[in-house]
Amino acid sequence: MAEPGRPGTTTAPRARADVARRVAGSAAAGCALAGAVAVTVAVVAGPGPGLTGYVSEAGIAGSGHATTYRIGILALAAALLLVGVALPPGVWAAPALLATGAVFTAVSGAVTCSAGCPLPPFERATAADLVHGGTSIAATASVVLAMVTLAVSGPAGPVLRRLAGLAAAVALPLCAMVGLAMLVLGRGAVVGVLERLVLAVAVLWGLATATALALARR
């Protein structure tokens, strides 16, 4: 048993906490991979309009792959929550942002949009469309902000900082382009492709970060 207070030793509670964080990282990686596969299957196999539509259209009521889509979204929400749990002690803001992102992601999966997932200013949206669209945007914003905070957080360690910095450098301009395209162009291939790129960056970052946390030795 390690002796408390001696340099180079680790107390049993700290060792257990490290193991728990690695387990959470492993679970997060599994959820991220499973969620990404489920959502991809629902989008590709579903009857949606391809790249000119939104990813969320795979989950509308009546879609043959709506259940698969929702399961995938909930798995991704769980992955965000578990990544926040697995982060090293001393990391500030990012765990709360990831937990917030997980909640918004889960709500966006539970509240489905109507056919076409219409959004203003070019389309007339229902209350469910606005809730779904708003929570989806809030979830993405929370995840990107978590990337930014991790990129400048010393306790996160160099590996997590590099992953977060690279992901944020790609995600931030993509998010800006999505917002501008939605306001100027509206629904179309440009928004569809940009949305998929943003989501791909978020999922890949989550998977890479979860894997790094699962393999970490502190």
C-alpha positions in Angstrom: 0.0 0.0 0.0 1.3 3.4 -0.9 2.4 5.7 1.9 0.5 9.0 2.0 2.7 12.1 1.7 5.8 10.3 0.2 6.9 11.7 -3.2 6.3 9.3 -6.1 3.6 7.4 -4.3 -0.1 7.3 -5.1 -2.8 6.9 -2.5 -5.4 4.1 -3.0 -8.3 6.6 -3.4 -6.4 8.4 -6.1 -5.5 5.2 -7.8 -9.2 4.1 -7.8 -10.2 7.5 -9.2 -7.7 7.2 -12.0 -9.1 3.7 -12.8 -12.6 5.1 -12.8 -11.7 7.9 -15.2 -10.1 5.4 -17.6 -13.2 3.2 -17.4 -15.3 6.3 -18.2 -13.0 7.1 -21.1 -13.4 3.6 -22.5 -17.2 3.7 -22.1 -17.2 7.2 -23.8 -15.2 5.8 -26.8 -17.6 2.9 -27.2 -20.7 5.2 -27.0 -19.2 7.7 -29.5 -18.4 4.9 -32.0 -21.8 3.2 -31.6 -23.6 6.5 -31.8 -21.8 7.6 -34.9 -22.4 4.3 -36.6 -26.1 4.3 -35.7 -26.7 7.9 -36.9 -24.7 7.3 -40.1 -26.7 4.2 -40.9 -30.0 6.1 -40.3 -28.9 9.0 -42.5 -27.5 6.9 -45.4 -30.2 4.3 -45.4 -33.1 6.6 -44.7 -35.3 8.2 -47.4 -33.9 11.7 -46.8 -32.9 14.2 -49.5 -29.2 13.4 -49.3 -26.7 16.2 -48.9 -29.3 18.9 -49.5 -31.1 18.0 -46.2 -30.3 18.0 -42.5 -29.0 15.1 -40.6 -32.0 15.4 -38.2 -34.3 14.4 -41.0 -33.4 10.8 -40.4 -35.2 11.0 -37.1 -38.6 12.5 -38.1 -41.7 10.7 -37.2 -42.6 8.0 -39.8 -39.0 7.5 -40.9 -38.1 3.8 -41.1 -34.8 4.5 -39.3 -36.0 7.0 -36.7 -35.4 4.6 -33.8 -31.9 3.9 -35.0 -31.2 7.6 -35.3 -32.5 8.4 -31.8 -30.5 5.6 -30.3 -27.4 7.0 -32.0 -28.1 10.5 -30.7 -28.6 9.2 -27.1 -25.4 7.2 -27.4 -23.5 10.4 -28.5 -25.1 12.3 -25.6 -23.8 9.6 -23.2 -20.4 9.9 -24.8 -20.2 13.6 -24.1 -21.2 13.1 -20.5 -18.6 10.3 -20.0 -15.8 12.3 -21.5 -16.6 15.1 -19.0 -16.4 12.5 -16.2 -13.1 11.1 -17.5 -11.3 14.4 -17.7 -8.3 14.9 -15.3 -8.9 16.7 -12.0 -8.3 20.4 -12.1 -9.8 20.9 -15.6 -12.3 23.7 -15.4 -15.4 24.6 -17.4 -15.1 21.7 -20.0 -16.9 19.1 -17.8 -19.8 21.4 -17.3 -19.9 22.4 -21.0 -19.8 18.7 -22.0 -22.6 17.9 -19.6 -24.6 20.8 -21.0 -24.0 19.5 -24.5 -25.1 16.1 -23.5 -28.4 17.4 -22.2 -29.1 19.4 -25.3 -28.1 16.5 -27.5 -30.5 14.2 -25.7 -33.3 16.8 -26.0 -32.7 17.3 -29.7 -33.0 13.5 -30.2 -36.2 13.3 -28.1 -37.9 16.3 -29.7 -38.2 15.5 -33.4 -38.6 18.0 -36.1 -41.4 17.9 -38.8 -40.8 16.8 -42.4 -37.8 18.7 -43.8 -36.8 20.1 -40.4 -37.8 23.7 -41.5 -36.0 26.6 -39.9 -36.4 30.4 -40.2 -35.8 32.7 -42.0 -36.8 31.0 -45.2 -39.2 28.4 -43.9 -42.1 28.3 -41.5 -41.2 26.3 -38.5 -43.3 24.6 -35.8 -42.6 24.9 -32.1 -41.0 21.4 -32.2 -38.8 22.5 -35.1 -37.6 25.5 -33.1 -36.9 23.4 -30.0 -35.1 20.7 -32.0 -33.1 23.3 -34.0 -32.3 25.4 -30.9 -31.1 22.5 -28.8 -29.1 21.1 -31.7 -27.3 24.4 -32.1 -26.8 24.8 -28.4 -25.3 21.2 -28.2 -22.9 22.0 -30.9 -21.9 25.3 -29.4 -21.3 23.6 -26.0 -19.0 21.0 -27.5 -17.0 23.5 -29.5 -16.6 25.7 -26.4 -15.5 22.7 -24.5 -12.8 22.1 -27.1 -11.6 25.7 -26.7 -11.4 25.6 -22.9 -9.6 22.2 -23.0 -7.1 23.6 -25.6 -5.9 26.2 -23.0 -6.3 24.1 -19.8 -3.0 23.1 -18.3 -4.3 20.2 -16.2 -5.7 18.6 -19.3 -2.2 17.6 -20.4 -0.5 18.1 -23.8 -2.3 15.3 -25.6 -5.8 16.5 -24.8 -4.8 20.1 -25.4 -3.5 19.3 -28.9 -6.6 17.3 -29.8 -8.9 20.1 -28.6 -6.9 22.8 -30.2 -6.8 21.1 -33.6 -10.6 20.3 -33.4 -11.5 23.8 -32.4 -9.3 25.3 -35.2 -11.4 23.3 -37.7 -14.8 23.5 -36.0 -15.0 27.2 -35.3 -14.7 28.4 -39.0 -17.0 25.6 -40.1 -19.7 26.7 -37.5 -19.4 30.3 -38.7 -19.9 29.2 -42.3 -22.9 27.1 -41.4 -24.5 30.0 -39.6 -23.8 32.4 -42.5 -25.0 29.9 -45.1 -28.3 29.3 -43.3 -29.0 33.0 -43.2 -27.9 33.8 -46.7 -28.6 30.6 -48.7 -31.1 28.6 -46.6 -31.6 24.9 -47.0 -29.4 23.3 -49.7 -26.3 21.3 -50.4 -23.9 23.9 -49.0 -25.6 23.8 -45.5 -26.0 20.1 -45.7 -22.3 19.4 -46.4 -21.1 22.0 -43.8 -23.4 20.6 -41.1 -22.0 17.1 -41.7 -18.4 18.3 -41.5 -19.1 20.0 -38.2 -20.7 16.9 -36.8 -17.9 14.7 -38.1 -15.3 16.9 -36.4 -17.2 16.8 -33.1 -17.6 13.0 -33.2 -14.0 12.4 -34.2 -12.7 14.7 -31.5 -14.9 13.0 -28.9 -13.7 9.6 -30.0 -10.1 10.6 -30.0 -10.3 12.3 -26.7 -12.2 9.4 -25.1 -9.5 7.0 -26.4 -6.7 9.2 -25.0 -8.4 9.3 -21.6 -8.9 5.5 -21.6 -5.2 4.9 -22.3 -3.9 7.6 -20.0 -1.6 6.7 -17.1 -1.4 9.3 -14.5 
